[in-house]
Amino acid sequence: MFRWIILIACVLAALLGLAVGVMNPDPTLARLPGLEVELALGSLLVLALAVGVFLGFTICWLLFYLPVRLRQRRNYKRPEDETLPGRNA
C-alpha cells in the first residue's frame, strides 16, 4: 500500500512540475552573487521551490532534531556490566 502512495505522489509531483513548466515558458535570467542562470521561468520556480524545501528541512533538522539526539546521547549511561575491562598488567 505504501508503494502505491509513493507512486501516486511522484506522478502528481511530475504533473505539477509539467504544468508549471508549460504555463511559464518565458526565458528568465537569474543573477545571483557569483552565478548567472538563464532558464525558463517554470524551471526557475521549481528550482527555487526545491532549494527552499531542502534548506527548510536542513535548518529544521539542525535546530530541533540534532540537539535532542545529542542530548540523549550525552545523558545515556552505560550499565556497569557493559563497561570495558581494565588493563591487565
Phi and psi in degrees as a GROMACS rama.xvg file:
@    title "Ramachandran Plot"
@    xaxis  label "Phi"
@    yaxis  label "Psi"
@TYPE xy
-62.4742  -36.6038  PHE-2
-62.4651  -38.7014  ARG-3
-66.5693  -37.9657  TRP-4
-65.3983  -42.4756  ILE-5
-64.2204  -42.5931  ILE-6
-62.3548  -44.412  LEU-7
-65.4208  -40.2203  ILE-8
-64.1831  -40.2875  ALA-9
-66.1543  -40.8253  CYS-10
-65.3198  -43.1096  VAL-11
-64.0586  -39.5978  LEU-12
-64.8613  -40.3255  ALA-13
-65.3908  -42.3004  ALA-14
-65.2513  -39.433  LEU-15
-64.7855  -43.7707  LEU-16
-62.7734  -39.9414  GLY-17
-64.9087  -42.2459  LEU-18
-64.1913  -42.7543  ALA-19
-64.8686  -40.9036  VAL-20
-66.3439  -38.9482  GLY-21
-73.0539  -35.5953  VAL-22
-80.1313  -14.9566  MET-23
-131.094  69.0715  ASN-24
-87.5428  -4.12096  PRO-25
-66.0963  134.824  ASP-26
-69.2638  139.244  PRO-27
-135.227  140.209  THR-28
-102.962  121.98  LEU-29
-105.596  117.669  ALA-30
-103.216  108.98  ARG-31
-112.571  159.806  LEU-32
-60.1839  113.99  PRO-33
83.6361  6.42727  GLY-34
-154.062  130.833  LEU-35
-122.73  124.403  GLU-36
-125.175  129.803  VAL-37
-118.02  111.585  GLU-38
-137.927  173.174  LEU-39
-66.5673  149.743  ALA-40
-59.0057  -40.136  LEU-41
-61.6903  -40.7884  GLY-42
-65.4019  -41.2961  SER-43
-65.6552  -37.1035  LEU-44
-63.8398  -45.3742  LEU-45
-66.3404  -39.5763  VAL-46
-63.4354  -43.6395  LEU-47
-63.6054  -39.2734  ALA-48
-63.5281  -45.1174  LEU-49
-64.2312  -43.1612  ALA-50
-65.2076  -40.5596  VAL-51
-64.0725  -42.5948  GLY-52
-64.8767  -43.3085  VAL-53
-61.9124  -47.6995  PHE-54
-65.4049  -37.98  LEU-55
-62.6108  -45.9074  GLY-56
-65.2576  -38.4215  PHE-57
-64.5431  -45.5874  THR-58
-65.1675  -41.0013  ILE-59
-61.397  -42.616  CYS-60
-64.9646  -43.4074  TRP-61
-67.1849  -35.8587  LEU-62
-87.7369  -28.1564  LEU-63
-116.727  -49.0021  PHE-64
-83.2486  -41.4855  TYR-65
-62.638  -46.1629  LEU-66
-60.9528  -35.6671  PRO-67
-66.0497  -42.9962  VAL-68
-66.5369  -39.0623  ARG-69
-66.179  -38.6903  LEU-70
-66.1172  -39.9106  ARG-71
-64.7878  -40.1425  GLN-72
-65.8738  -40.3466  ARG-73
-68.4454  -34.7736  ARG-74
-84.6224  -6.17538  ASN-75
-70.8175  126.536  TYR-76
-110.92  126.812  LYS-77
-75.3894  134.31  ARG-78
-62.553  156.841  PRO-79
-61.5303  -35.9768  GLU-80
-76.2015  -11.0062  ASP-81
-94.5289  -2.31138  GLU-82
-70.1488  155.324  THR-83
-72.6825  142.729  LEU-84
-70.7112  155.204  PRO-85
-70.8618  166.228  GLY-86
-74.6062  140.89  ARG-87
-89.3274  128.592  ASN-88
